[in-house]
């Protein structure tokens, strides 16, 4: 079976979208990639012919066991590469996603293992996303969306969605990066912005509620 970079990108995307809702519709894939519906349908049928997905028209796709294995391998490559680029080469967290998107397809298993060993077999990447182990297992933790926090709950940021470099730079300017402590002190009605205290010095910041859904936190306590 020949697995192209395009196929790898699709199974990785399906795995990511499955974490939110399964099966994954062609429409969601079209929004994710920015491709036309016919292009998505053509690739989905190719994935089905490779036995990487189960596909039902009008419902969508689910990864098969083989498809999930490939997706987890690519996610492991991607997140290890991101961490390596940050720690070994000094790149910033907003620069590494696009680089890892290219390199993940050509990373050998031997080099992957050398990178993992160099990094101390990490469990999380620079954005706080879990790195799958070689056996496909994924580190688990209790977390929720920042948008779901109640007023005055203190929480620690554990993960920030990493696909958009400009968004990452903006969130970093607000101090909304992994390991920082935050608290919602005000919430505007009708899904309006959140007012936060950020960090040990309790710097006040305002965050769009839609951006808050892209940040995962662990609740520490309420006061």
Rosetta silent file (secondary structure, phi, psi, omega in degrees, C-alpha in Angstrom):
SEQUENCE: XXXXXXXXXXXXXXXXXXXXXXXXXXXXXXXXXXXXXXXXXXXXXXXXXXXXXXXXXXXXXXXXXXXXXXXXXXXXXXXXXXXXXXXXXXXXXXXXXXXXXXXXXXXXXXXXXXXXXXXXXXXXXXXXXXXXXXXXXXXXXXXXXXXXXXXXXXXXXXXXXXXXXXXXXXXXXXXXXXXXXXXXXXXXXXXXXXXXXXXXXXXXXXXXXXXXXXXXXXXXXXX
SCORE:     score description
SCORE:     0.000 S_00000001
   1 L     0.000  123.210  178.924    0.000    0.000    0.000 S_00000001
   2 L   -95.922  117.481 -179.084    1.510    3.363   -1.046 S_00000001
   3 L  -104.688  111.490 -179.145    0.566    6.131    1.355 S_00000001
   4 L   -81.407  167.817  176.986    1.160    9.587   -0.105 S_00000001
   5 H   -60.957  -36.924  178.516    1.649   12.791    1.884 S_00000001
   6 H   -63.170  -42.305  176.921   -1.845   13.860    0.826 S_00000001
   7 H   -62.516  -43.478  178.742   -3.371   10.676    2.224 S_00000001
   8 H   -60.172  -40.670  178.815   -1.434   11.158    5.463 S_00000001
   9 H   -63.184  -39.840 -178.335   -2.768   14.711    5.768 S_00000001
  10 H   -68.937  -44.643 -178.576   -6.337   13.513    5.320 S_00000001
  11 H   -67.488  -33.767  176.772   -6.223   10.714    7.871 S_00000001
  12 H   -65.531  -42.238  178.416   -4.572   13.066   10.361 S_00000001
  13 H   -64.493  -43.154  179.129   -7.301   15.651    9.789 S_00000001
  14 H   -61.760  -41.848  178.139  -10.050   13.043   10.152 S_00000001
  15 H   -59.396  -46.049 -179.001   -8.526   11.838   13.412 S_00000001
  16 H   -61.163  -46.116 -178.272   -8.452   15.414   14.739 S_00000001
  17 H   -69.807  -30.740  177.611  -12.044   16.128   13.708 S_00000001
  18 H   -62.075  -26.260 -179.395  -13.244   12.781   15.091 S_00000001
  19 L   -67.837  -21.262  179.513  -12.252   13.970   18.569 S_00000001
  20 L   -94.468  -43.336 -178.726  -15.010   16.582   18.299 S_00000001
  21 L  -164.344  134.409  178.146  -17.689   14.606   16.461 S_00000001
  22 L  -130.678  147.077   -2.442  -17.847   11.363   14.509 S_00000001
  23 L   -69.172  167.366 -178.962  -18.459   10.458   11.787 S_00000001
  24 E   -95.277  121.218 -177.547  -16.716   13.349   10.039 S_00000001
  25 L   -76.764  158.259  175.198  -18.789   14.837    7.232 S_00000001
  26 H   -61.586  -32.854  178.903  -17.381   15.855    3.866 S_00000001
  27 H   -63.818  -40.716  178.224  -18.497   19.379    4.666 S_00000001
  28 H   -66.890  -38.115  176.736  -16.334   19.537    7.784 S_00000001
  29 H   -65.350  -39.208  178.743  -13.362   18.245    5.807 S_00000001
  30 H   -63.064  -40.981  177.719  -14.006   20.870    3.131 S_00000001
  31 H   -66.402  -39.117 -177.788  -14.012   23.613    5.781 S_00000001
  32 H   -64.166  -45.446 -175.975  -10.870   22.210    7.408 S_00000001
  33 H   -92.568  -19.889 -174.952   -8.846   22.106    4.188 S_00000001
  34 L    75.732   26.438 -179.346  -10.570   24.895    2.261 S_00000001
  35 L  -102.562  164.904  177.477  -11.173   22.546   -0.680 S_00000001
  36 L   -74.595  158.862  178.985  -14.257   22.086   -2.860 S_00000001
  37 H   -58.258  -44.442  179.181  -16.799   19.353   -2.136 S_00000001
  38 H   -60.976  -37.308  178.416  -15.884   17.323   -5.272 S_00000001
  39 H   -63.320  -43.730  179.382  -12.198   17.343   -4.268 S_00000001
  40 H   -63.479  -46.062 -178.945  -13.065   16.076   -0.791 S_00000001
  41 H   -60.316  -41.567  178.915  -15.362   13.368   -2.145 S_00000001
  42 H   -61.026  -44.003 -179.304  -12.675   12.154   -4.540 S_00000001
  43 H   -70.475  -38.178  178.739  -10.112   11.838   -1.749 S_00000001
  44 H   -60.706  -40.891  177.932  -12.567   10.175    0.636 S_00000001
  45 H   -65.620  -35.592  175.844  -13.285    7.519   -1.976 S_00000001
  46 H   -64.809  -43.805  178.205   -9.542    7.000   -2.396 S_00000001
  47 H   -60.880  -38.529  178.448   -9.154    6.573    1.374 S_00000001
  48 H   -64.697  -41.600 -179.596  -11.998    4.057    1.310 S_00000001
  49 H   -65.597  -27.179  177.374  -10.307    2.081   -1.482 S_00000001
  50 L   -86.293    0.378 -179.633   -7.145    1.956    0.656 S_00000001
  51 L    62.891   34.125  178.494   -9.258    0.661    3.587 S_00000001
  52 L   -96.885  -19.188  177.856   -8.256    3.636    5.715 S_00000001
  53 E  -138.590  155.639  164.658  -11.824    4.853    6.333 S_00000001
  54 E  -100.610  125.118 -172.960  -15.353    3.554    6.521 S_00000001
  55 E  -122.187  131.344  173.401  -17.483    5.882    4.394 S_00000001
  56 E  -127.646  120.224  179.386  -21.237    6.323    4.253 S_00000001
  57 L   -55.921  141.082 -179.436  -22.663    8.910    1.886 S_00000001
  58 L    74.814   -9.884  177.428  -24.591   11.717    3.660 S_00000001
  59 L  -112.097  -47.717  178.675  -23.078   10.666    6.998 S_00000001
  60 E   126.881 -158.132 -172.507  -19.317   10.878    6.580 S_00000001
  61 E  -125.214  152.262  168.212  -16.203    8.919    7.436 S_00000001
  62 E  -130.586  143.476  177.160  -14.574    7.142   10.359 S_00000001
  63 E   -69.876  141.226  168.999  -11.001    5.927   10.398 S_00000001
  64 L   -78.997  176.976  178.111  -10.418    2.212   10.317 S_00000001
  65 H   -59.939  -40.477  178.480   -7.845    0.675   12.653 S_00000001
  66 H   -66.313  -43.309  179.416   -5.219    0.981    9.913 S_00000001
  67 H   -61.932  -41.360  179.698   -6.191    4.598    9.219 S_00000001
  68 H   -65.957  -38.032  178.756   -5.990    5.514   12.893 S_00000001
  69 H   -61.374  -43.712  178.417   -2.550    3.922   13.200 S_00000001
  70 H   -64.999  -42.791 -179.812   -1.252    6.037   10.314 S_00000001
  71 H   -60.420  -45.288 -179.181   -2.869    9.185   11.738 S_00000001
  72 H   -66.312  -34.910  176.849   -1.284    8.677   15.169 S_00000001
  73 H   -63.593  -43.679  179.688    2.109    8.052   13.591 S_00000001
  74 H   -67.758  -38.373  177.793    1.893   11.347   11.680 S_00000001
  75 H   -64.771  -39.794  176.414    0.710   13.229   14.762 S_00000001
  76 H   -61.351  -48.382  177.369    3.652   11.797   16.718 S_00000001
  77 H   -55.137  -50.090 -174.542    6.067   12.903   13.988 S_00000001
  78 H   -59.920  -48.595 -173.194    4.510   16.355   13.840 S_00000001
  79 H   -75.314  -33.179  172.999    4.513   17.083   17.554 S_00000001
  80 H   -64.232  -42.840  179.086    7.996   15.699   18.172 S_00000001
  81 H   -63.120  -42.241  178.170    9.289   17.856   15.329 S_00000001
  82 H   -58.168  -46.812 -178.788    7.586   20.952   16.730 S_00000001
  83 H   -66.070  -39.599  178.525    9.194   20.421   20.121 S_00000001
  84 H   -63.388  -43.618 -179.602   12.586   19.703   18.568 S_00000001
  85 H   -63.231  -33.945  177.815   12.437   22.876   16.465 S_00000001
  86 H   -74.560  -51.719 -172.279   11.641   24.914   19.586 S_00000001
  87 H   -77.524  -40.176 -175.711   14.096   23.313   22.000 S_00000001
  88 L   -89.911  -33.017 -174.878   17.033   22.477   19.735 S_00000001
  89 L  -110.024   -3.994  174.785   16.807   25.236   17.124 S_00000001
  90 L    72.718   20.151  177.013   15.242   28.023   19.172 S_00000001
  91 L   -74.607  153.967  179.206   12.263   28.605   16.898 S_00000001
  92 L   -82.602  162.147 -173.318    9.170   30.243   18.404 S_00000001
  93 L   -66.935  -20.282  179.170    5.957   28.321   18.953 S_00000001
  94 L   -86.510   -8.005 -178.387    4.167   30.175   16.151 S_00000001
  95 L   -94.552  -21.365 -162.710    6.801   29.214   13.532 S_00000001
  96 H   -86.147  -20.332 -175.511    6.970   25.460   13.937 S_00000001
  97 H   -61.305  -51.067 -176.987    3.590   24.170   12.747 S_00000001
  98 H   -64.699  -37.624  177.665    4.154   24.795    9.044 S_00000001
  99 H   -63.835  -44.204 -179.650    7.705   23.434    9.181 S_00000001
 100 H   -66.381  -31.514  177.530    6.532   20.269   10.932 S_00000001
 101 H   -58.728  -35.953  179.472    3.750   19.851    8.349 S_00000001
 102 H   -79.342  -48.079 -172.161    6.442   19.411    5.696 S_00000001
 103 H   -72.163  -26.536 -176.150    8.983   17.394    7.672 S_00000001
 104 L   -60.026  -26.632 -175.998    6.529   14.922    9.213 S_00000001
 105 L   -79.534  -18.958 -175.912    6.122   13.145    5.874 S_00000001
 106 L  -114.526    1.816 -178.658    9.818   12.372    5.423 S_00000001
 107 L   -73.224  122.426  178.616   10.851   11.620    9.016 S_00000001
 108 L   -77.011  160.598  178.119   12.183    8.068    9.298 S_00000001
 109 H   -64.444  -35.159 -179.776   11.346    5.878   12.279 S_00000001
 110 H   -65.864  -45.149  179.444   15.021    5.773   13.233 S_00000001
 111 H   -69.360  -36.370  175.629   15.340    9.576   13.267 S_00000001
 112 H   -55.735  -46.114 -178.450   12.014    9.887   15.066 S_00000001
 113 H   -66.903  -36.769  177.660   13.342    7.691   17.859 S_00000001
 114 H   -65.128  -40.236  177.910   16.603    9.674   18.034 S_00000001
 115 H   -64.906  -45.150  179.265   14.653   12.927   18.346 S_00000001
 116 H   -59.678  -42.278  179.412   12.393   11.445   21.037 S_00000001
 117 H   -65.833  -42.868  178.965   15.442   10.236   22.967 S_00000001
 118 H   -59.265  -38.906 -177.571   17.178   13.621   22.617 S_00000001
 119 L   -83.650   -3.255 -179.237   14.065   15.351   23.997 S_00000001
 120 L    82.058   29.176 -179.821   13.724   12.891   26.895 S_00000001
 121 L    50.537   63.610 -176.047   10.676   11.095   25.472 S_00000001
 122 L   -70.091  158.321  178.120    8.310   14.033   26.044 S_00000001
 123 L  -102.260  -17.368 -175.465    4.564   13.679   26.459 S_00000001
 124 E  -139.153  148.363 -178.984    3.497   17.126   25.183 S_00000001
 125 L   -89.132 -176.808 -175.502    4.532   19.484   22.387 S_00000001
 126 L   -63.369  -20.085  179.932    5.206   23.276   22.688 S_00000001
 127 L   -96.378    2.504  179.725    1.487   24.039   22.431 S_00000001
 128 L    88.295    4.892 -179.730    0.601   21.501   25.116 S_00000001
 129 L   -77.550  138.913 -178.248   -0.803   18.907   22.704 S_00000001
 130 E   -67.807  140.652  178.534   -0.196   15.279   23.745 S_00000001
 131 L   -98.132  116.798  178.065    2.426   13.340   21.783 S_00000001
 132 L   -59.309  142.268  175.518    1.305    9.783   20.964 S_00000001
 133 L   -75.516  171.220 -179.988    3.722    7.080   22.123 S_00000001
 134 L   -58.002  -32.167 -179.109    5.223    4.603   19.676 S_00000001
 135 L   -84.743    3.716  178.073    2.453    2.125   20.547 S_00000001
 136 L    90.789   -6.425  177.770   -0.254    4.699   19.739 S_00000001
 137 L   -72.214  151.546 -174.831   -1.241    5.405   23.341 S_00000001
 138 L  -123.965  132.391  176.806   -1.871    9.052   24.204 S_00000001
 139 L   -56.504  135.915 -177.980   -1.132   10.824   27.507 S_00000001
 140 L  -108.107  147.379  174.100   -4.371   11.573   29.338 S_00000001
 141 L  -157.504  156.824  177.101   -5.293   14.533   31.511 S_00000001
 142 L   -87.601  120.986  178.465   -8.439   16.229   32.758 S_00000001
 143 L  -150.321  166.038  176.993   -9.003   19.505   30.956 S_00000001
 144 E  -147.722  168.551  178.026  -11.780   21.681   29.589 S_00000001
 145 E   -68.264  141.112  174.687  -12.194   24.659   27.319 S_00000001
 146 H   -56.131  -32.776 -178.498  -11.314   28.036   28.819 S_00000001
 147 H   -64.052  -19.698 -177.492  -14.715   29.193   27.569 S_00000001
 148 H   -92.011   -4.874  179.386  -16.409   26.805   30.031 S_00000001
 149 L   -64.302  146.173  173.792  -14.749   28.192   33.161 S_00000001
 150 L   -88.494  163.855  177.824  -16.980   29.831   35.729 S_00000001
 151 L   -57.413  137.170  175.211  -16.256   33.238   37.200 S_00000001
 152 L    70.997    5.602  170.509  -13.374   33.245   39.714 S_00000001
 153 E   -75.795  131.170  177.632  -12.268   29.707   38.915 S_00000001
 154 E   -95.857  131.999 -176.810   -8.484   29.559   38.808 S_00000001
 155 E  -141.654  161.080  177.795   -7.058   27.336   36.092 S_00000001
 156 E  -113.575  131.400  178.400   -3.776   26.573   34.395 S_00000001
 157 E   -68.669  130.314  179.454   -3.462   26.635   30.613 S_00000001
 158 E  -117.711  -20.714 -177.182   -2.417   23.213   29.306 S_00000001
 159 E  -157.696  141.132  177.287   -2.981   23.393   25.539 S_00000001
 160 E  -130.225  129.438  179.593   -3.476   25.973   22.783 S_00000001
 161 L   -58.874  138.142 -164.538   -4.649   25.090   19.264 S_00000001
 162 L  -116.399   11.450 -172.626   -1.681   25.569   16.943 S_00000001
 163 L   -76.217  -25.310 -172.991   -2.785   25.794   13.294 S_00000001
 164 L  -111.627  113.004 -176.068   -2.787   29.611   12.986 S_00000001
 165 H   -64.576  -42.001 -179.273    0.544   31.400   13.518 S_00000001
 166 H   -62.742  -39.438  178.758   -0.971   34.877   13.824 S_00000001
 167 H   -65.029  -40.685  178.583   -3.394   33.645   16.481 S_00000001
 168 H   -63.032  -41.457  178.198   -0.554   32.063   18.450 S_00000001
 169 H   -63.009  -41.128  179.243    1.424   35.301   18.383 S_00000001
 170 H   -63.409  -46.117 -179.537   -1.626   37.212   19.574 S_00000001
 171 H   -65.606  -36.374  177.408   -2.303   34.788   22.434 S_00000001
 172 H   -63.967  -39.072  177.570    1.362   34.862   23.435 S_00000001
 173 H   -61.803  -30.172  177.955    1.180   38.679   23.626 S_00000001
 174 L   -83.664   -6.225 -176.860   -1.743   38.241   26.055 S_00000001
 175 L    82.594   12.578 -176.240    0.267   35.747   28.127 S_00000001
 176 L   -92.393   73.764 -178.554   -2.115   32.921   27.209 S_00000001
 177 L  -126.596  158.827 -178.571    0.480   30.170   26.854 S_00000001
 178 L   -52.564  140.720  178.883    0.800   26.716   28.448 S_00000001
 179 L    84.257  -11.017  175.699    1.515   26.660   32.200 S_00000001
 180 L   -77.070  145.652  179.537    0.262   30.191   32.792 S_00000001
 181 E   -93.579  138.726  179.671   -2.468   30.586   35.423 S_00000001
 182 E  -135.687  162.686  173.524   -5.656   32.452   34.539 S_00000001
 183 E  -148.756  134.232  174.714   -8.967   33.449   36.113 S_00000001
 184 E   -82.148  122.230 -179.888  -12.139   34.806   34.491 S_00000001
 185 E  -107.067  -13.819  176.267  -13.204   37.920   36.389 S_00000001
 186 E  -157.863  147.301  179.905  -15.997   39.068   34.055 S_00000001
 187 E  -135.457  116.718  178.901  -18.043   37.581   31.225 S_00000001
 188 L   -70.308  148.174 -179.221  -20.008   39.775   28.814 S_00000001
 189 L   -69.913  166.198  174.975  -23.502   38.495   27.951 S_00000001
 190 L    58.238   47.212  178.217  -24.506   36.850   24.670 S_00000001
 191 L    59.702   32.454  177.422  -21.152   35.117   24.114 S_00000001
 192 L   -77.274 -176.165 -175.418  -19.316   38.411   24.492 S_00000001
 193 L   -67.575  158.028  177.077  -15.648   38.773   25.480 S_00000001
 194 E  -103.342  141.306  172.203  -14.113   37.457   28.670 S_00000001
 195 E  -103.401  126.788 -172.619  -12.073   39.577   31.057 S_00000001
 196 E  -121.901  151.927  159.171   -9.190   37.600   32.558 S_00000001
 197 E   -98.800  130.945 -175.673   -6.460   37.853   35.127 S_00000001
 198 E  -124.416  129.478  174.541   -3.380   36.263   33.588 S_00000001
 199 L    80.772  174.910 -177.357   -0.203   35.087   35.319 S_00000001
 200 L   -64.097  -28.939 -179.478    1.143   35.552   38.822 S_00000001
 201 L   -87.457    3.083  176.260    0.983   39.341   38.479 S_00000001
 202 L    54.128   46.691  174.291   -2.719   39.128   37.519 S_00000001
 203 E   -63.793  131.737 -178.218   -2.388   41.197   34.353 S_00000001
 204 E   -85.846  129.899  179.626   -5.867   42.018   33.095 S_00000001
 205 E  -135.197  155.110  176.264   -6.645   40.946   29.526 S_00000001
 206 E  -115.091  131.371 -175.621   -9.773   40.755   27.361 S_00000001
 207 E  -128.812  132.154  174.021  -10.300   37.681   25.200 S_00000001
 208 L   -59.944  135.529 -176.195  -12.866   36.951   22.509 S_00000001
 209 H   -63.823  -26.334  177.635  -15.045   34.041   23.657 S_00000001
 210 H   -69.943  -37.182  175.834  -14.462   32.243   20.325 S_00000001
 211 H   -67.935  -31.565  179.633  -10.714   32.268   20.939 S_00000001
 212 H   -61.390  -28.860 -179.816  -11.334   30.929   24.436 S_00000001
 213 L   -70.153  -14.435 -178.227  -12.717   27.718   22.904 S_00000001
 214 L   -94.235    5.435 -179.004   -9.275   27.061   21.379 S_00000001
 215 E  -119.559  127.764  177.262   -7.554   26.984   24.783 S_00000001
 216 E  -101.928  140.043 -176.773   -7.657   24.001   27.124 S_00000001
 217 E  -132.766  159.081  168.600   -7.193   24.472   30.883 S_00000001
 218 E  -111.916  126.110 -178.639   -6.987   22.432   34.069 S_00000001
 219 E   -72.877  131.728  178.972   -9.029   23.822   36.936 S_00000001
 220 E  -102.267  -48.775  176.820   -6.961   24.395   40.071 S_00000001
 221 E  -168.576  169.169  174.333   -9.391   26.009   42.491 S_00000001
 222 E  -116.688  147.049  177.512  -12.216   28.513   42.925 S_00000001
 223 L  -133.393    0.000    0.000  -12.102   31.562   45.161 S_00000001
